[in-house]
Amino acid sequence: MTSSPAAGPHRHHIGAVGLDLHRRVLAAADRDPDRIVGALSDLRELRSAIDHAERDLLAAARRRGVSWARVASALGLRSRQAAEQRAARLGEQTYDTDCQHCVDIAPVAELRSAARAAADQMAADPSWDGVQPRAALARTGLAAAADAPAGALYSLVGHAVADLAAVELDSRPVLLRVAVARLRQAYRDAAPDPGPGVRAP
C-alpha cells in the first residue's frame, strides 16, 4: 500500500531538504575526502527529494487539466504513454511516514534550521575546533541535532549553547557570529512551555 501524496508542510520540507542537499553535494567537490564521501551518500536522499517533488508536480498538473502530451514534452519524454508510466512508477514508491521534520512546529523547525546553519558555519571555519576544547563539542552536537527528534534536538542544542558560552566569538567570522546569535534566539523561542504559574528560567 502506498502513502498519499505529500501534504503542504511535508512538500515544503522536501523542497527545503532538496535545496540543502544540493548545496552540500556541490560544495563537497573541493573539500576533503570525508566530505566528498558524505556528499555521495547525500545523493540518494537528494534523488528521493527530487522524486517527491516530481510526483507532486505531476499530480498537480493533472488536477489542473494539463495533458499527458504536454507533461511528456516538459519532462523530455517521447510520448504521453511514457509520462503516464513515469507517474505510475513514482506513485508506487513509498514515502517515509516518520519524517521528523514534517511534524516540527514552527519554533522547533527554526531551531533545527539554526542548528544546521551554525554547524555549517563552524565547519567552514578552519580553525574553529582548535579555538577552545568545547568548540568542537558544540559543532558536533549541533551537527547531530539537525536531524534529531524534537526532544533530543532541544537537549543537544542546549548542551551546545552551554559549550559556546566558554568560546570567545568576537574574533570569529561575522557569518559564524550571526549564526550563533540566531541559534541562541531560536533556543530561547523553542523552550518548552513551563505551564501556568511557573516562571520560565
N, C-alpha and C positions, 0 to 999 in steps of 0.2 A: 504494500500500500504506500502510495506517495503522499507527501505532505502537500498542503495547499500553497498557492503562490505566496511569496513573501508579503507581509503586511507593511504598511508605511514605515514604522520605526526600523524593522528588520532591513527593508530595502535601503533606508538611509545608512544603516550601519554597514551593509555590504558594500555600498559605494565608497564609504569612508575607508573601510579596510582595503578595498582595491586600490585606491589612490595612495594610501600609506605604503602598501606593499610594493607598488610600482616604483615609488620614490626610493625605497630601500634597495630594491633589486638594481635599479640604475646606478645608485650611489656606490654600490659594493664593488663595481668593476675595478676601481682604482685603490681598493683597500687591501687589508692583509688577507691571507688565505682563509682564516676562520670566518671573516665577514663574507667572503665570496661563497664559501660552502653554505653558510647560513642563508644567503640570497638564493642559492639553488634550491634549498628546502622551501623557501618562501614561494617559489614559482608554483608549487602545487596548490597552495592556498590562493594565489593570485588567479590561477586558471579557474578555480571554483567560484571566486568572486565574479569573474567575467561571465561564467555560465549562469550564475544567478541573475546578473544584470540582463543578459541576452534573453533569458526565459521571460523575465518580467516585461521587457520591451516587446517581445513577440506577442505576449498575451494582451498588452495594451494596444498594440497596433490592430489586432484582430477585433478587439472590443470596439474600436473606433472605425471599423469598416475598411481598413487597409487591405487591399487584395494580396493574395499569396504571391502573385506575379511581381507586385511591387516590392514585397518583402524579400523575395528571392533576388531581385536586382540590387537591393540595398546591401544584402549580405554577400554579393558576388557569386551567387549560386546560379546554376544553368537553367533551373526550371522551378515552377511552383511546387512540383512534387518533392523536389529536394528540400525546399523550405519547409514543407509540411513534415517531412521526415526528421528534419533537424529539430523542429519544435517538439515533435513527439519524443525524440530521444532526450531532450532537455527536460521535458515534463515527467519522464520516467525516473529521473535522478532523485534521490532522497536528499533531504537537507537537514542540517544539524539543528535539532529542536532544543538542544541545551546551550545554545549560543548565549554566553553570559552577557555580552554587550547588549543584546536585544532586550534584556529585562532591566537594564540600568535606568534609574530615574535620573532626571537632569543633573542634579549635583554630583551623583556618582559618575555619570558619563563624563562630566567636566573633570572630575578628579582623575579618572582613568586617562583622559587625554593629556592632562597636565603632567601626570607621572611619566607618560611616554615621552612627552616633549622635553622634560627636564633630563631624563635618562639619555636621550639623544644628544642634548647639548653637552652633557658631561662626557659622553663617549667621544664627541667631536673635539674636546679639549685634550690635547696630547699629554699634558702634564697633570690632569685632574687627579688621577689615582695617587700621585705622589705628594699632593698638597698637604694632606693630613690623613692619618690612618683611617679615620671614619669617612673620608670622602669616597673611597672605593666601596665601602659598605652601603653608603647612600645610593650610589649609582646602581649597584647590583640589585639592591632592594627595590628600587623604582622600576628597573627593567622587568623584574618578576611581577611587580604589582600591576603592570599594564594589562596583563591577561588573566589576572586572578579574579575569583569570585568576589562579590562586593565586600563581604566581611573581611576577607584576607587582604583585599585591596586597601581598605581603610587602615588596617593594622600595619601593613608593610609601609604605607606612606607615612604613618605616624612614627615608625622607627626611623625612616629616612629623614623626616623633618627634625627629629631629635638629633640625629647624627650631623645634620647640616648646621645645627647651632654651634658646633665646635669647629666649623670650617670658615676661614676668613674669605669672604667673597668679593671684597672691594676691588681686588686686582684681577678678578676673573673676567672673561669676555662679557660684553654687555648683554648678548642674547642669552647667555647662561644665567646671568643675574635676573633678567626678566623672567626666564622660565622658572627659576626658584621662587620668585615673588608670586607668580601665578600659582605655583604648586601650593605654597603656604596658604594663599587665599582660598583655593579650592578645597584644601584640607579643612579649613575652618567652616566653609559653607556646607561641606558634606557631613559634618559632625552629627551623630545620631541625636534625635530629639530627647532631652533628658526627662521629659514628661512634666505634667503640671506640678507646680510647687517646688521644682528642683532647679537650682541655678546652674546654668551652663558654666564650665570652667573658663 
